[in-house]
Amino acid sequence: MNEGKHELRLVVMGDLSHSPKTSPELDEAVDDLNRLHPDIIMVTGDLDDTRQGFDAVSKTLRAFDGIVLPAMGNHDLDLEGCETDEANIKLFVDSFGLENHYYAYEHSGLRFITLSAERHRSLPRQPHEVFLSGEQLDWFRRTLEAYPTTPTIVQCHAPVFGTHIPVLPTVHVRSTNAYINHNHHPERILELIGRYPQIILWFSGHSHLGQGYPNSICSHHGVYFVHAGVHGSRATRDGRRHSRVVEIETDHILIRTFDHAGRAIVPLYDYVLDESPIGLMSCWQASTRASFLSGELKGFHLGNDGLSLKPMPTSHYLAYLDAPASPGIHAICPTESKIFVATEGGYVWEYDRTSGLPLGAIYLDKSPTNILATDTHVWIGGGDGYLRRIAIDRPERFLRKNSTDVHDGEIPIKGIIRSMRLIDGDRLLVGADRRLYEVNCQTAELRPKAIFKENIHALMSDRERLYVLTANGALEVFSISDLQLQQTLQIPPQLRKSDFPFGVDFIHVAERACFLVSKLHRTILQCNLHNMKIVDQFRIPGKIRTALFHDREIYLLTESGRLTCLDVKGMTIKMQRDLEMEAASTMAIDSEFIYVATSNPNSPRQEVQIIERHANMIGKLVYCARSVENICPELELDMELTEGNFFHTDLRAKADEKWVKVTDEELLSREFEIRLTLGRGQAEALPYISRMKLTGKG
């Protein structure tokens, strides 16, 4: 064990989840950590959920030589025999000799703030939410405002929404208690934090995971958010038993991991902050990351090495929890403010578009086969013979642990829902096995419209016609206005000779032509809609995983992870990109972005990448301020470089109300507002970064 000298040593323990059976493990953990001579011991909550437990934990923690600062977690408010939250809180306060359940403590020029969960029985929709009242948040603000120049370290049981600290979708996100104030505008916590630069470290537990995952330590608003593990075998969800050991020196901070199974520090997970506590209070990254989280850098990712304009992953959740649904179904549905993702576990997750984080699950049953969203509702087609309608703004829409009543209505439909199509914003056409239905989106009224000889494979439409592709290779053409059959066409013979589904996996109708994609043949066929004769074809180098059609473009994703965009006019390649992700499985598209989901159970994370359609990414353009690398790190941008299409950069700083070109000398010892414009030619400017503040240093 490292017992060397230090300015201040801080130990942070996550969920204790103490019980009589685990008392020996807690005794051992305290004994091991005490040998490190910590000055401060922070405990992030979930201490014990029995009336006697607080006293037992308090007695054990008093064996520490340093100052113990405990917080209340969601399970600490579930004590047996307490009829009110207030009585529960009083037991906690009395057991640990505190004046209140949230409080501040000063030591060695630092301020330590503890925030605690405080509502359980009085939260009817979600009793286990880590809820901070307005009164507690007002105290938090006043405390920060009173000590603006004191470096501050904060702890709270659950992580802050927007920070990408690891959470458990099928446990905490589904129960909507993954973040602080999960059901009460959780984004406001990070907005509050951004106003107070004296906050340098923020610790949380709650997920019961080890400390070696990506984003276990991450920075936003200049604050380093740090996940703390658990010490006991009863509490761990991944077999890892970790606590944090933080060594605060005059010129740096070292964040370490103590492994309770090995009873030693694991150097592999060491994380060094090359700044003093005072230095961290004026970090330029604070405002840069604030711009990202506010949506000004929508669609891009901010990495540890600076601003990296690459596709932004919308989730970082663990592979053994859930994976995106299989290709070939409508598994991703973006809207203006949300992204809905269907996964193999039978969930439909609702993601916040700005932060890219999951807010909750709105569906759990047999694997959903299709999802569509309007301005007011999400429609989910399943394999159990039901079409479900869920209001986007309904507070009860999320699926809790012990509740399935989240739907506005369940519409019984005979057969598996195989395809859905939204017409004019208020008509939903549903293909279920051999039947075609029309649903009024406002009233949810269901009307049968047609029955076919074989199962429906896909629905497509243009302004005047609906095209229904069935499993025997027939393409039935209906008028959109009254759904009357107008024509029956047949798929080209060479595709109908193939195995199910008759060689056609994806279909699109545009420009009075029909485009057919065959995985088996690795081919796209363009056919005349009048007689289905082949007009043109394009062979894909590689096995096709999935395909998407949008306006006059076809997007193809191969099993190797290559994304190809074809112009339907002439079947020519407009763009190709090798995605930096494993086992990409399914896609969605809107007017601005392409959404690509992974499905790889062997990967340490699953994610959905958001790729901007009009800045597709070959080659590199790099800017680096040579003498101020610690202030303005390398900006790296992948962009499309095509013939006759050049790019320019314009880096300017606003000082004394004037925008001026930036030079190395001007970035010293002053605060600037930076604007970087990257445009396609002089006439068509495409702004990517706008007005990010940074502070220069000599």
C-alpha positions in Angstrom: 0.0 0.0 0.0 1.1 3.5 -0.7 1.6 5.3 2.6 3.7 8.2 1.2 3.4 11.8 2.2 0.5 13.9 0.7 -1.0 17.3 1.2 -4.4 15.8 1.7 -5.7 12.3 1.1 -9.4 11.7 0.5 -11.2 8.3 0.5 -14.5 8.0 -1.3 -16.7 4.9 -0.7 -19.7 4.2 -2.8 -22.7 2.2 -1.8 -22.1 0.3 1.4 -25.4 -1.7 1.4 -24.5 -2.9 4.9 -26.1 -5.8 6.5 -25.2 -8.1 9.4 -23.8 -10.6 7.0 -21.5 -8.1 5.3 -20.2 -6.5 8.5 -16.9 -8.4 8.3 -16.4 -7.0 4.7 -17.0 -3.5 5.9 -14.7 -3.9 8.9 -12.0 -5.2 6.5 -12.5 -2.3 4.1 -12.2 0.3 6.9 -9.1 -1.4 8.2 -7.5 -1.5 4.8 -8.3 2.1 3.9 -7.3 3.3 7.4 -3.7 2.2 6.6 -3.6 4.9 3.9 -4.2 7.5 6.7 -7.0 9.4 4.9 -7.8 12.9 6.2 -11.4 12.9 4.8 -13.7 9.9 4.1 -16.8 10.6 2.0 -19.5 8.0 1.7 -21.9 8.6 -1.2 -25.0 6.8 0.4 -27.1 3.7 0.5 -25.6 2.8 3.8 -28.2 0.5 5.2 -32.0 0.1 4.9 -32.8 -1.1 8.5 -33.5 1.0 11.5 -30.5 -0.5 13.4 -28.2 -0.2 10.3 -27.4 3.5 10.6 -26.1 3.0 14.2 -24.1 -0.1 13.1 -22.6 1.7 10.1 -21.8 4.8 12.1 -20.0 2.7 14.7 -17.9 1.0 12.1 -17.0 4.1 10.2 -15.9 5.8 13.5 -12.9 3.5 13.3 -11.5 5.7 10.6 -8.8 8.1 11.9 -10.1 10.9 9.5 -13.3 12.9 9.3 -16.3 10.8 8.0 -18.8 12.7 5.8 -21.8 10.4 4.9 -24.6 11.2 2.4 -28.1 9.7 2.1 -28.9 7.5 -0.9 -32.3 6.4 -2.1 -32.4 3.2 -0.1 -31.5 5.1 3.1 -35.0 6.6 2.9 -36.6 3.2 2.9 -36.1 2.3 6.6 -38.4 -0.2 8.2 -40.9 1.3 10.7 -40.5 5.0 9.5 -43.8 6.4 8.5 -42.5 9.7 7.1 -39.4 10.9 5.2 -38.8 13.4 8.0 -38.6 10.6 10.6 -36.3 8.7 8.4 -34.0 11.7 7.9 -33.9 12.3 11.7 -32.6 8.8 12.3 -29.8 9.4 9.8 -28.9 12.8 11.3 -29.0 11.5 14.9 -26.9 8.3 14.1 -24.1 10.3 12.6 -24.2 13.3 14.9 -25.1 15.8 12.1 -27.1 19.0 12.2 -28.7 18.3 8.8 -28.7 15.7 6.0 -27.0 18.1 3.7 -24.1 20.1 4.9 -20.6 21.6 4.3 -17.3 21.0 5.9 -14.0 22.9 5.5 -10.5 21.3 5.6 -7.1 22.4 4.3 -8.4 25.3 2.3 -11.0 23.1 0.6 -14.8 23.0 1.0 -16.6 19.6 1.1 -20.3 19.7 0.3 -22.6 16.7 0.9 -26.0 16.6 -0.8 -28.5 13.9 0.2 -31.7 12.2 -1.2 -34.6 13.4 0.9 -37.9 12.1 -0.6 -39.2 8.6 -0.8 -42.7 8.1 0.6 -43.8 11.6 -0.6 -42.8 10.8 -4.3 -45.9 9.0 -5.6 -44.6 8.4 -9.2 -41.1 7.3 -8.3 -40.3 6.7 -4.6 -36.6 5.7 -5.2 -35.7 8.8 -7.2 -32.6 10.6 -5.7 -34.5 13.8 -5.2 -33.1 17.1 -4.0 -35.7 19.6 -2.9 -35.8 23.2 -3.9 -34.9 24.1 -0.4 -31.7 21.9 -0.5 -30.7 23.3 -4.0 -31.2 26.9 -2.7 -28.9 26.1 0.2 -26.4 24.7 -2.3 -26.5 27.9 -4.3 -26.1 30.1 -1.3 -23.2 28.1 0.0 -21.4 28.3 -3.4 -22.1 32.0 -3.7 -20.7 32.6 -0.2 -17.4 31.0 -1.0 -16.6 31.8 -4.6 -12.8 31.4 -4.3 -12.7 28.2 -2.3 -12.1 25.0 -4.3 -15.1 22.8 -3.6 -15.6 19.0 -3.7 -19.2 17.7 -3.8 -20.8 14.3 -3.2 -24.3 13.1 -4.0 -25.6 9.5 -4.3 -26.7 9.5 -7.9 -24.7 10.9 -10.9 -25.6 14.2 -12.6 -27.6 14.0 -15.8 -25.5 15.1 -18.8 -22.1 13.8 -17.5 -22.1 10.3 -19.1 -21.1 8.7 -15.9 -22.0 4.9 -16.3 -25.6 4.1 -15.4 -27.6 0.9 -15.6 -30.4 1.2 -18.2 -32.4 -1.9 -17.3 -32.2 -1.1 -13.6 -31.9 2.7 -12.9 -32.9 4.2 -16.2 -35.9 2.0 -16.5 -36.9 2.9 -13.0 -36.2 6.6 -13.7 -33.8 6.9 -10.7 -30.5 6.9 -12.6 -29.8 10.6 -12.1 -30.3 13.3 -9.5 -33.9 14.5 -9.8 -34.5 12.2 -12.7 -38.2 13.0 -13.0 -37.8 16.7 -12.1 -35.9 18.3 -14.9 -32.5 16.6 -14.2 -30.7 18.8 -16.8 -31.1 21.8 -14.4 -28.5 20.3 -12.0 -25.7 20.6 -14.6 -26.8 24.0 -15.6 -26.5 25.1 -11.9 -23.1 23.5 -11.6 -21.9 25.5 -14.7 -22.4 28.8 -12.9 -19.9 28.1 -10.1 -16.2 27.5 -11.2 -15.1 26.7 -7.7 -16.5 23.2 -8.0 -13.6 21.0 -9.1 -14.6 17.4 -8.2 -18.0 15.7 -7.9 -18.4 12.1 -6.6 -21.3 9.7 -7.0 -22.1 6.0 -6.6 -25.5 4.3 -7.2 -24.7 2.1 -10.1 -22.9 -0.7 -8.1 -20.3 -1.0 -10.9 -16.5 -1.0 -10.8 -14.3 2.0 -11.6 -12.6 0.7 -14.8 -15.4 1.6 -17.3 -15.2 4.3 -19.9 -16.4 7.6 -18.5 -15.9 6.5 -14.9 -14.2 9.9 -14.7 -15.3 12.6 -17.1 -15.2 16.4 -17.3 -18.0 18.9 -18.0 -18.1 22.6 -17.2 -14.6 22.2 -15.9 -15.8 19.8 -13.1 -14.4 16.3 -12.9 -17.3 13.9 -12.2 -16.0 10.7 -10.6 -17.9 7.4 -10.2 -17.2 5.5 -6.9 -17.7 1.7 -6.7 -18.8 -0.5 -3.9 -16.8 -2.4 -1.2 -19.0 -5.4 -0.6 -19.8 -8.6 -2.5 -23.5 -8.2 -1.7 -23.7 -4.9 -3.6 -21.5 -5.4 -6.7 -23.2 -6.0 -10.0 -20.1 -6.8 -12.0 -18.0 -8.6 -9.4 -15.7 -5.5 -9.0 -15.3 -4.1 -5.5 -13.7 -0.6 -5.6 -13.3 2.6 -3.7 -11.6 5.9 -4.6 -8.4 7.2 -3.0 -7.7 10.8 -4.0 -4.3 12.4 -3.3 -4.5 16.2 -3.5 -1.0 17.8 -3.9 0.0 21.5 -4.4 0.5 21.0 -8.2 -1.7 18.0 -9.2 -4.5 15.7 -8.1 -4.1 11.9 -8.4 -7.4 9.9 -8.4 -6.7 6.2 -7.6 -8.7 2.9 -7.3 -8.6 0.7 -4.3 -9.5 -2.9 -5.1 -11.1 -4.5 -2.0 -10.8 -8.0 -3.4 -7.0 -7.6 -3.8 -6.8 -5.3 -0.8 -4.5 -2.9 -2.7 -4.4 0.1 -5.0 -4.7 -0.8 -8.8 -2.2 1.6 -10.6 -3.9 0.6 -14.0 -6.8 3.0 -13.2 -4.8 6.0 -11.9 -6.1 9.3 -13.3 -3.9 12.4 -12.9 -5.2 16.0 -13.0 -2.2 18.2 -13.8 -3.5 21.2 -12.0 -3.8 22.4 -8.4 -7.3 22.8 -6.9 -7.0 26.5 -7.5 -5.8 25.9 -11.1 -8.8 23.7 -11.8 -11.2 26.6 -11.0 -10.1 28.5 -14.1 -9.9 25.6 -16.6 -10.7 26.7 -20.2 -12.6 23.4 -20.8 -15.5 24.7 -18.7 -17.0 26.9 -21.3 -16.1 24.6 -24.2 -18.0 21.7 -22.7 -20.9 24.0 -21.8 -21.3 24.8 -25.5 -21.4 21.1 -26.3 -24.0 20.3 -23.7 -26.2 23.2 -24.7 -26.5 21.8 -28.2 -24.3 24.3 -30.1 -22.0 21.5 -31.0 -24.9 19.1 -31.8 -23.8 15.9 -33.4 -20.2 15.8 -32.3 -18.1 14.3 -29.6 -15.9 16.0 -27.0 -13.0 13.8 -26.0 -10.4 13.9 -23.3 -7.8 15.2 -25.8 -9.8 18.3 -26.7 -12.5 19.1 -29.2 -12.8 16.3 -31.7 -15.4 16.8 -34.3 -16.5 13.2 -34.8 -19.8 11.5 -34.6 -21.3 11.8 -31.1 -22.2 8.5 -29.4 -25.7 8.9 -27.9 -25.2 6.2 -25.2 -22.5 4.5 -23.3 -24.2 1.5 -21.7 -22.8 -1.8 -20.9 -22.9 -4.7 -23.3 -24.4 -7.3 -20.9 -27.4 -5.1 -20.3 -29.1 -4.7 -23.7 -28.3 -4.3 -27.4 -30.0 -2.5 -30.3 -32.7 -4.5 -32.2 -31.7 -6.6 -35.2 -31.4 -5.0 -38.6 -34.3 -4.9 -41.0 -36.8 -3.3 -38.6 -37.6 0.3 -37.8 -35.5 0.3 -34.6 -34.5 4.0 -34.3 -36.9 6.9 -34.5 -35.5 10.4 -34.1 -37.7 13.4 -33.4 -36.9 17.1 -32.8 -35.9 16.7 -29.2 -35.8 12.9 -28.6 -34.5 9.7 -30.1 -36.3 6.4 -29.6 -34.3 3.2 -29.8 -35.8 -0.3 -29.7 -33.5 -3.0 -28.3 -33.3 -6.8 -28.2 -34.4 -7.0 -24.6 -37.9 -5.8 -25.6 -37.4 -2.2 -24.5 -38.0 1.0 -26.3 -35.7 3.6 -24.8 -36.2 7.4 -24.9 -33.0 9.4 -25.3 -32.6 13.1 -24.8 -31.1 14.4 -28.1 -29.0 17.2 -26.6 -27.1 15.1 -24.0 -27.4 11.7 -25.8 -28.5 10.1 -22.5 -31.4 7.7 -21.9 -34.3 9.1 -19.9 -36.4 6.0 -19.4 -38.0 2.9 -21.1 -41.5 3.4 -22.5 -42.1 -0.2 -23.6 -41.2 -3.7 -22.5 -42.7 -6.8 -24.1 -41.9 -9.1 -26.9 -39.2 -7.5 -29.1 -40.8 -4.5 -30.8 -40.8 -4.7 -34.6 -41.4 -1.1 -35.5 -41.5 2.3 -33.9 -42.8 5.6 -35.3 -43.2 9.0 -33.6 -45.4 11.9 -34.3 -45.4 15.3 -32.6 -47.5 13.9 -29.8 -47.2 10.2 -29.6 -44.8 7.2 -30.1 -46.4 4.2 -31.9 -44.9 0.8 -31.1 -45.7 -2.3 -33.2 -44.9 -5.6 -31.5 -44.8 -9.3 -32.1 -47.7 -10.0 -29.7 -50.6 -8.7 -31.8 -50.9 -5.2 -30.2 -50.2 -1.7 -31.5 -49.4 0.6 -28.6 -49.7 4.4 -28.4 -47.7 6.4 -25.8 -47.9 10.2 -25.3 -44.5 11.8 -25.5 -45.3 14.4 -22.8 -47.1 12.1 -20.4 -45.2 12.0 -17.0 -46.2 8.4 -16.5 -44.9 7.2 -19.8 -41.8 5.6 -18.4 -41.8 1.9 -17.4 -41.2 1.6 -13.7 -39.8 -1.6 -12.1 -43.2 -2.8 -10.9 -45.6 -1.2 -13.4 -46.6 -1.9 -17.0 -49.4 0.7 -17.3 -47.5 3.3 -19.4 -49.6 3.2 -22.6 -52.4 5.5 -23.6 -54.0 2.6 -25.4 -53.4 -0.9 -26.7 -55.0 -1.6 -30.0 -55.4 -5.4 -30.7 -54.2 -6.3 -34.2 -54.2 -9.8 -35.6 -50.7 -11.0 -36.3 -47.2 -9.7 -36.0 -46.8 -6.0 -37.0 -44.3 -6.2 -39.9 -44.3 -2.6 -41.3 -45.8 0.8 -40.5 -46.1 4.0 -42.6 -47.2 7.5 -41.5 -49.2 9.4 -44.1 -49.9 13.1 -43.9 -49.0 13.1 -40.2 -52.4 11.8 -39.0 -52.9 8.4 -40.8 -50.9 5.4 -39.7 -50.9 2.4 -42.1 -50.0 -0.9 -40.4 -49.1 -4.2 -42.1 -49.7 -7.1 -39.8 -49.1 -10.6 -41.3 -51.5 -10.6 -44.3 -53.7 -7.6 -43.3 -53.4 -3.9 -43.9 -55.0 -1.5 -41.4 -55.5 2.2 -41.2 -55.3 4.0 -37.8 -56.5 7.5 -37.1 -53.6 9.0 -35.1 -55.9 11.4 -33.2 -58.6 9.0 -32.2 -56.7 5.7 -32.4 -59.6 4.2 -34.4 -58.6 1.1 -36.3 -60.0 0.1 -39.7 -59.1 -3.0 -41.7 -58.4 -2.1 -45.4 -57.1 -5.1 -47.3 -56.0 -8.7 -46.9 -53.3 -10.4 -49.1 -52.4 -13.9 -50.1 -49.0 -13.7 -48.3 -47.6 -11.8 -45.3 -46.8 -8.1 -45.9 -43.0 -7.6 -46.1 -42.8 -3.7 -46.5 -44.9 -0.6 -46.9 -43.7 2.3 -49.1 -45.5 5.4 -50.3 -45.1 8.5 -52.5 -47.5 11.5 -52.7 -50.2 9.6 -54.6 -49.7 5.8 -54.1 -49.1 3.2 -51.4 -46.9 0.2 -52.4 -47.3 -3.0 -50.5 -44.7 -5.7 -51.0 -45.7 -9.2 -50.0 -43.8 -12.4 -49.3 -44.6 -14.0 -52.7 -42.9 -11.1 -54.6 -46.0 -9.2 -55.5 -46.0 -5.4 -55.3 -49.6 -4.1 -54.8 -50.2 -0.5 -55.7 -53.0 1.4 -53.9 -54.2 5.0 -54.2 -53.2 7.0 -51.1 -56.5 8.9 -50.9 -58.9 5.9 -50.6 -56.6 2.9 -50.5 -58.2 1.3 -53.6 -56.1 -1.3 -55.4 -54.8 0.1 -58.8 -52.2 -2.3 -60.0 -50.3 -5.5 -59.2 -46.6 -5.8 -60.2 -44.1 -8.7 -59.8 -40.5 -8.6 -58.5 -37.9 -9.4 -61.2 -37.6 -13.2 -61.6 -33.9 -13.5 -60.6 -34.8 -12.2 -57.2 -37.9 -14.3 -56.8 -35.8 -17.4 -57.2 -33.9 -16.7 -54.1 -34.7 -17.9 -50.6 -37.1 -16.1 -48.3 -37.7 -13.2 -48.4 -37.6 -13.8 -52.2 -34.2 -12.0 -52.3 -35.6 -8.5 -51.5 -34.7 -7.2 -48.1 -35.4 -3.4 -48.6 -37.5 -1.5 -51.0 -37.9 2.2 -51.9 -40.0 4.1 -54.4 -38.9 7.5 -55.7 -38.8 9.3 -59.0 -41.3 6.9 -60.6 -38.8 4.1 -60.0 -38.6 1.2 -57.6 -35.3 0.4 -55.9 -34.8 -3.1 -54.5 -31.9 -4.2 -52.2 -30.9 -7.8 -51.9 -28.5 -8.9 -49.2 -28.0 -12.3 -50.8 -27.0 -10.8 -54.2 -25.2 -7.8 -52.6 -27.1 -5.8 -55.3 -29.4 -2.8 -55.7 -31.8 -2.9 -58.6 -33.6 0.1 -60.1 -36.8 -1.0 -61.8 -39.4 0.8 -63.9 -42.5 1.2 -61.8 -44.7 0.6 -64.9 -43.6 -3.0 -65.5 -40.8 -3.7 -63.0 -38.2 -4.1 -65.7 -34.6 -3.6 -64.5 -33.3 -0.2 -65.6 -30.0 -0.1 -63.6 -28.1 -2.0 -60.9 -25.3 -1.5 -58.5 -23.3 -4.3 -56.8 -22.0 -3.6 -53.3 -18.5 -4.7 -52.3 -19.2 -6.5 -49.1 -22.2 -8.1 -47.3 -25.0 -5.7 -46.8 -26.2 -5.3 -43.2 -29.0 -2.8 -43.6 -30.2 -0.1 -46.0 -32.0 3.2 -45.8 -33.6 5.4 -48.3 -34.1 9.2 -48.0 -35.1 11.6 -50.7 -32.8 10.8 -53.6 -30.2 8.9 -51.7 -29.7 5.3 -50.6 -27.5 4.6 -47.6 -26.0 1.1 -47.3 -24.2 -0.3 -44.3 -22.0 -3.4 -44.7 -21.0 -6.0 -42.1 -17.5 -4.5 -42.1 -18.9 -1.2 -40.9 -18.6 0.8 -44.2 -21.4 3.3 -44.8 -22.0 4.1 -48.5 -24.3 6.8 -49.9 -25.6 6.4 -53.4 -27.4 9.0 -55.6 -30.4 7.2 -57.1 -29.9 9.2 -60.3 -27.2 7.2 -62.1 -26.5 5.0 -59.1 -23.3 6.7 -58.3 -21.4 6.9 -55.0 -21.7 10.2 -53.2 -19.9 9.3 -50.0 -18.2 6.4 -48.3 -17.1 6.2 -44.6 -15.7 3.4 -42.5 -17.4 3.8 -39.1 -15.4 3.7 -35.9 -17.8 1.2 -34.3 -18.2 -2.6 -34.1 -21.0 -4.6 -35.6 -23.2 -1.7 -36.8 -26.6 -3.2 -37.1 -29.5 -0.7 -37.9 -30.0 2.8 -39.1 -32.4 5.7 -39.2 -32.2 9.1 -41.0 -33.8 12.5 -40.9 -33.1 15.8 -42.8 -29.9 16.5 -40.9 -28.4 13.3 -39.4 -27.8 9.5 -39.9 -28.3 7.4 -36.8 -26.3 4.1 -36.7 -26.6 1.6 -33.8 -24.2 -1.2 -32.8 -25.2 -4.7 -31.8 -22.2 -6.5 -30.5 -22.5 -8.4 -27.2 -18.7 -8.8 -27.0 -18.1 -5.1 -27.0 -17.5 -3.2 -23.7 -20.2 -0.7 -24.8 -23.1 -0.3 -27.2 -23.9 3.0 -28.8 -25.8 4.9 -31.4 -23.7 7.3 -33.4 -25.2 10.5 -34.9 -23.5 11.4 -38.2 -24.2 14.7 -40.0 -25.3 14.0 -43.5 -23.7 17.0 -45.1 -20.2 16.9 -43.6 -19.1 13.4 -44.4 -15.7 12.8 -43.3 -12.6 11.9 -45.2 -9.3 13.7 -44.8 -8.2 15.9 -41.9 -7.9 19.6 -41.1 -5.9 20.5 -38.0 -5.4 23.7 -36.1 -3.0 23.9 -33.2 -1.8 26.9 -31.2 1.8 26.0 -30.7 2.8 28.1 -27.7 -0.5 27.6 -25.8 -1.3 23.9 -26.2 -2.7 23.8 -22.6 -5.2 26.4 -23.5 -6.3 25.6 -27.0 -5.7 21.9 -27.8 -5.6 20.5 -31.3 -8.9 20.8 -33.2 -9.3 17.9 -35.5 -12.0 17.8 -38.1 -12.8 15.0 -40.6 -14.4 16.5 -43.7 -15.4 15.6 -47.3 -12.8 16.8 -49.8 -14.3 16.5 -53.3 -13.3 18.1 -56.6 -14.1 21.8 -56.8 -15.2 21.8 -53.2 -12.6 23.4 -50.8 -12.8 24.3 -47.2 -11.6 27.3 -45.3 -11.2 28.1 -41.6 -11.6 31.4 -39.8 -10.5 31.5 -36.1 -11.3 34.8 -34.4 -11.5 36.0 -30.9 -13.8 38.6 -29.4 -12.0 41.1 -27.2 -13.1 44.6 -26.3 -16.3 44.0 -28.3 -14.3 43.4 -31.5 -13.7 40.2 -33.5 -10.0 39.9 -34.4 -7.8 37.2 -35.9 -6.2 35.0 -33.2 -2.5 34.8 -32.8 -0.4 33.1 -30.2 0.4 36.3 -28.4 -3.2 37.4 -28.1 -4.1 34.2 -26.2 -2.0 35.1 -23.2 -3.4 36.2 -19.8 -6.8 37.3 -21.1 -10.3 35.8 -21.5 -11.5 35.5 -25.1 -14.7 34.4 -26.8 -13.6 32.1 -29.7 -15.4 31.6 -33.0 -14.3 29.0 -35.5 -16.1 28.8 -38.8 -15.5 25.9 -41.2 -17.3 26.4 -44.5 -17.7 24.7 -47.8 -16.4 27.4 -50.1 -16.9 31.1 -49.5 -20.6 31.2 -50.5 -21.9 28.4 -48.3 -20.6 28.7 -44.7 -21.3 25.8 -42.4 -20.6 26.9 -38.8 -19.6 24.1 -36.5 -18.2 26.0 -33.4 -19.6 29.3 -32.3 -18.5 31.5 -29.4 -16.7 29.2 -27.0 -15.0 31.0 -24.2 -11.5 30.2 -23.1 -9.1 31.9 -20.7 -5.5 32.4 -21.8 -2.6 31.8 -19.5 1.0 33.1 -19.6 
